[in-house]
Amino acid sequence: MIVMSTQRIPLGLEVPTGEAVSLPMHHVIVTGVTRLAGKTTTIEAMLSRLPANYSALVFRTKRGEVDFHGSHRVEPYFRPMLNSVGEVDWEYVQSLLEAAMGERLKFERSWIIRSARGAHSLREVYENIKRELERSQKRGRGLDESVYTNLSAYFEKILPQLEEYPFADRLTLGTNLGSGNHVMELGHLSKEVQALVISSCLQEVQGHRIKTVVVIPEAWEFLPQARGNPVKWAAQRVIRQGGASGNFLWLDSQDVTTVTKDVLKSVGVWLMGRQ
């Protein structure tokens, strides 16, 4: 169970009484029609009023989005999710493939597990896929060849950006407490790679930081109800465990019907704009 913090954020004034309204520090979703509900303006105002011992990380996923006044720029950070023995987690691989395909994968699960076994990076997962593809072609196994051909194509779409872009090898948010607001510009990257970067940052925040707010834009896209996504995989850990260390997710979404309920059911504060 996540207990709400005693610290609060000033929100505004109640109509018509004029009494001050404030929000507890907790997981938040701000929802409403784009350009009519004021989601970004609301989040920017709330970030400017965070308690002094909190810091925040905001992702800008589209070029030309509203800038956050007075924020520090942070270089995109990426590191794949590994399991307890240092291998790439097969469920993580499945989630990124589902994000690339735009649909849920179940039939291909055994091939994905086999491809991730013994791999310590996404490049090694891809090499495993290519090796299995060659074997299936030699043995005339049509189904195996079909599945591995598809998996190979998805990795060929993602890996070039991951290997060519100079990602930071660490997430730098200043000091651990009260280091201000930080913005990570991702508009130049594909949605698939944006998801991998956001997922890596969530893992790093949950594993090594306290009292940090992470703002995820377009939650309907990065936390979808109907399919997997690397952000969804990492966000579930923050949403369930983050409250103990003061780490919270703030979500921005046009609507809530398409956002995964695995995350929404733990959100304590809902701000509903024009629907």
C-alpha positions as CSV (number, residue, x, y, z in Angstrom):
1,M,0.0,0.0,0.0
2,I,1.3,3.5,-0.9
3,V,0.8,6.1,1.8
4,M,0.3,9.7,0.6
5,S,3.0,12.1,1.7
6,T,2.2,14.8,4.2
7,Q,3.8,17.4,1.9
8,R,1.4,19.2,-0.4
9,I,1.5,21.2,-3.7
10,P,-0.5,24.5,-4.0
11,L,-2.9,24.1,-6.9
12,G,-5.1,27.2,-6.9
13,L,-8.3,28.7,-5.4
14,E,-11.7,27.2,-4.9
15,V,-14.6,28.8,-6.8
16,P,-16.6,30.6,-5.4
17,T,-15.1,30.5,-1.8
18,G,-11.6,31.6,-2.7
19,E,-10.2,29.0,-0.3
20,A,-6.7,27.6,-1.2
21,V,-6.6,24.1,-2.8
22,S,-3.6,21.9,-2.5
23,L,-2.7,18.4,-3.6
24,P,-0.8,15.6,-1.7
25,M,2.5,14.4,-3.1
26,H,1.4,11.2,-4.9
27,H,1.0,9.6,-8.4
28,V,-1.0,12.0,-10.6
29,I,-2.8,11.9,-13.9
30,V,-3.8,15.1,-15.7
31,T,-6.3,14.4,-18.5
32,G,-8.2,16.4,-21.1
33,V,-8.5,17.4,-24.7
34,T,-5.2,18.7,-26.2
35,R,-4.9,22.5,-26.4
36,L,-8.3,22.9,-24.6
37,A,-7.7,21.4,-21.2
38,G,-4.4,23.0,-20.2
39,K,-2.6,19.8,-19.2
40,T,0.9,21.0,-19.8
41,T,0.3,24.4,-18.2
42,T,-1.1,22.6,-15.1
43,I,1.9,20.3,-14.9
44,E,4.4,23.1,-15.4
45,A,2.7,25.1,-12.6
46,M,2.7,22.1,-10.2
47,L,6.4,21.4,-10.9
48,S,7.3,25.1,-10.1
49,R,5.6,24.5,-6.7
50,L,7.2,21.2,-5.7
51,P,8.6,21.0,-2.2
52,A,12.2,22.2,-2.0
53,N,13.5,18.7,-1.4
54,Y,12.0,17.3,-4.6
55,S,13.4,17.2,-8.1
56,A,11.6,16.3,-11.4
57,L,12.3,14.8,-14.8
58,V,10.1,15.7,-17.8
59,F,10.3,14.1,-21.2
60,R,9.6,16.2,-24.3
61,T,8.5,13.7,-27.0
62,K,7.5,16.1,-29.7
63,R,9.3,19.0,-31.4
64,G,7.9,22.4,-30.5
65,E,6.3,21.3,-27.3
66,V,5.9,23.8,-24.5
67,D,9.2,24.5,-22.7
68,F,9.4,24.2,-19.0
69,H,10.7,27.5,-17.6
70,G,13.9,27.4,-15.6
71,S,14.5,23.7,-16.1
72,H,17.9,22.0,-16.7
73,R,18.6,20.0,-19.9
74,V,19.5,16.4,-19.5
75,E,21.0,14.1,-22.2
76,P,18.9,11.0,-23.2
77,Y,19.9,8.0,-21.1
78,F,19.6,4.4,-22.2
79,R,20.4,1.0,-20.6
80,P,18.5,-2.2,-21.3
81,M,16.6,-4.0,-18.5
82,L,18.5,-7.0,-17.2
83,N,17.3,-9.8,-14.9
84,S,18.8,-11.0,-11.7
85,V,21.6,-12.9,-13.5
86,G,22.6,-10.0,-15.8
87,E,20.7,-11.2,-18.9
88,V,18.3,-9.2,-20.9
89,D,14.8,-9.8,-19.5
90,W,12.7,-11.6,-22.1
91,E,9.5,-9.8,-21.0
92,Y,11.3,-6.6,-21.6
93,V,12.2,-7.8,-25.1
94,Q,8.6,-8.8,-25.7
95,S,7.3,-5.3,-24.5
96,L,9.6,-3.4,-26.9
97,L,8.6,-5.7,-29.8
98,E,4.9,-5.1,-29.0
99,A,5.6,-1.4,-29.0
100,A,7.3,-1.6,-32.4
101,M,4.4,-3.8,-33.8
102,G,1.6,-1.9,-32.2
103,E,-0.1,-5.2,-31.1
104,R,0.1,-7.8,-28.3
105,L,2.4,-10.8,-28.8
106,K,1.6,-14.2,-27.2
107,F,2.1,-16.7,-30.0
108,E,5.8,-15.7,-30.4
109,R,6.6,-15.8,-26.7
110,S,8.7,-19.1,-26.8
111,W,10.8,-17.8,-29.6
112,I,11.4,-14.5,-27.7
113,I,12.5,-16.4,-24.6
114,R,14.9,-18.5,-26.6
115,S,16.3,-15.4,-28.3
116,A,16.9,-13.6,-24.9
117,R,18.6,-16.5,-23.2
118,G,22.2,-15.8,-22.5
119,A,22.1,-12.3,-24.0
120,H,23.5,-9.4,-22.0
121,S,22.5,-6.6,-24.5
122,L,19.9,-6.1,-27.2
123,R,22.7,-6.6,-29.8
124,E,23.3,-10.0,-28.4
125,V,19.5,-10.8,-28.5
126,Y,19.6,-9.8,-32.2
127,E,22.6,-12.0,-32.9
128,N,20.7,-14.9,-31.3
129,I,17.8,-14.2,-33.5
130,K,19.9,-14.2,-36.6
131,R,21.6,-17.5,-35.6
132,E,18.3,-19.2,-35.0
133,L,17.0,-17.8,-38.3
134,E,19.9,-19.4,-40.2
135,R,19.3,-22.7,-38.4
136,S,15.6,-22.8,-39.2
137,Q,16.4,-22.0,-42.9
138,K,18.9,-24.9,-43.1
139,R,16.5,-27.3,-41.4
140,G,13.5,-26.2,-43.4
141,R,11.4,-25.2,-40.4
142,G,8.9,-22.9,-42.0
143,L,7.2,-21.7,-38.8
144,D,10.5,-21.0,-37.0
145,E,11.9,-19.2,-40.1
146,S,8.7,-17.0,-40.3
147,V,8.8,-16.0,-36.6
148,Y,12.6,-15.3,-36.5
149,T,12.3,-13.3,-39.8
150,N,9.7,-11.0,-38.1
151,L,11.7,-10.7,-34.9
152,S,14.8,-9.8,-36.9
153,A,13.0,-7.1,-38.9
154,Y,11.8,-5.4,-35.7
155,F,15.3,-5.3,-34.2
156,E,16.7,-3.9,-37.5
157,K,14.3,-1.0,-37.0
158,I,15.4,-0.3,-33.4
159,L,19.1,-1.1,-33.1
160,P,20.5,1.4,-35.6
161,Q,19.2,4.3,-33.5
162,L,20.3,2.8,-30.3
163,E,23.8,2.2,-31.5
164,E,24.3,5.4,-33.5
165,Y,23.0,7.9,-31.1
166,P,25.4,9.0,-28.3
167,F,23.3,8.2,-25.3
168,A,24.5,9.2,-21.9
169,D,25.9,6.3,-19.8
170,R,24.3,7.7,-16.6
171,L,21.3,9.8,-15.7
172,T,22.5,13.1,-14.2
173,L,19.9,15.0,-12.2
174,G,22.2,17.0,-10.0
175,T,22.1,16.3,-6.3
176,N,19.8,13.7,-5.0
177,L,17.5,16.2,-3.2
178,G,16.2,19.5,-4.3
179,S,18.1,19.5,-7.7
180,G,15.2,21.3,-9.5
181,N,13.4,20.4,-12.7
182,H,15.0,18.6,-15.6
183,V,13.9,18.2,-19.2
184,M,15.0,15.4,-21.6
185,E,14.5,16.2,-25.3
186,L,13.4,13.1,-27.2
187,G,11.6,14.6,-30.2
188,H,14.3,13.6,-32.6
189,L,14.0,9.9,-31.8
190,S,11.4,7.4,-33.0
191,K,8.6,6.4,-30.6
192,E,10.1,2.9,-30.1
193,V,13.4,4.4,-29.0
194,Q,11.7,7.1,-26.9
195,A,10.0,4.3,-25.0
196,L,13.3,2.6,-24.3
197,V,14.8,5.8,-23.0
198,I,11.9,6.6,-20.7
199,S,12.0,3.0,-19.5
200,S,15.7,3.2,-18.7
201,C,15.2,6.5,-16.8
202,L,12.3,5.0,-14.7
203,Q,14.5,2.1,-13.8
204,E,17.4,4.4,-12.8
205,V,15.1,6.7,-10.7
206,Q,13.5,3.8,-8.9
207,G,16.8,2.1,-8.2
208,H,19.0,5.0,-7.2
209,R,17.0,8.2,-6.4
210,I,14.5,9.4,-3.8
211,K,11.9,12.2,-3.9
212,T,11.9,12.4,-7.7
213,V,8.8,13.1,-9.9
214,V,8.9,11.6,-13.4
215,V,6.4,13.2,-15.9
216,I,5.3,10.8,-18.7
217,P,3.6,12.6,-21.6
218,E,1.1,10.9,-23.9
219,A,0.4,8.2,-21.3
220,W,-2.1,6.6,-23.7
221,E,0.8,5.9,-26.1
222,F,3.5,4.9,-23.6
223,L,1.3,3.1,-21.1
224,P,-1.3,1.4,-23.5
225,Q,-4.0,-0.8,-22.2
226,A,-4.1,-3.3,-25.1
227,R,-0.4,-4.1,-25.7
228,G,3.0,-4.1,-24.1
229,N,5.5,-1.2,-24.0
230,P,8.9,-0.9,-22.2
231,V,7.6,2.1,-20.3
232,K,4.6,0.1,-19.1
233,W,7.0,-2.6,-17.8
234,A,9.1,-0.1,-15.8
235,A,6.3,2.2,-14.7
236,Q,4.5,-0.7,-12.9
237,R,7.5,-1.0,-10.6
238,V,7.6,2.7,-9.8
239,I,3.9,2.9,-9.3
240,R,3.9,0.1,-6.8
241,Q,7.2,0.7,-5.0
242,G,8.0,4.4,-5.6
243,G,6.0,5.9,-2.8
244,A,8.2,4.4,-0.1
245,S,11.2,6.4,-1.5
246,G,9.2,9.4,-2.5
247,N,9.3,8.7,-6.2
248,F,6.1,9.5,-8.1
249,L,4.7,9.3,-11.6
250,W,2.8,12.2,-13.1
251,L,0.9,11.2,-16.3
252,D,-0.4,13.4,-19.1
253,S,-3.1,11.9,-21.3
254,Q,-5.9,13.0,-23.6
255,D,-8.1,10.3,-22.1
256,V,-7.9,7.5,-19.5
257,T,-9.8,4.7,-21.3
258,T,-6.8,3.6,-23.3
259,V,-4.2,3.8,-20.4
260,T,-3.3,0.6,-18.7
261,K,-5.3,0.0,-15.5
262,D,-2.4,-1.7,-13.9
263,V,-0.9,1.8,-13.5
264,L,-4.1,3.9,-13.1
265,K,-5.4,1.9,-10.1
266,S,-2.5,3.1,-8.0
267,V,-2.8,6.8,-9.1
268,G,-4.1,8.8,-6.1
269,V,-4.7,12.2,-7.7
270,W,-6.8,12.7,-10.8
271,L,-7.1,16.2,-12.5
272,M,-9.8,16.1,-15.1
273,G,-9.8,18.8,-17.8
274,R,-12.2,19.3,-20.7
275,Q,-13.0,15.8,-22.1
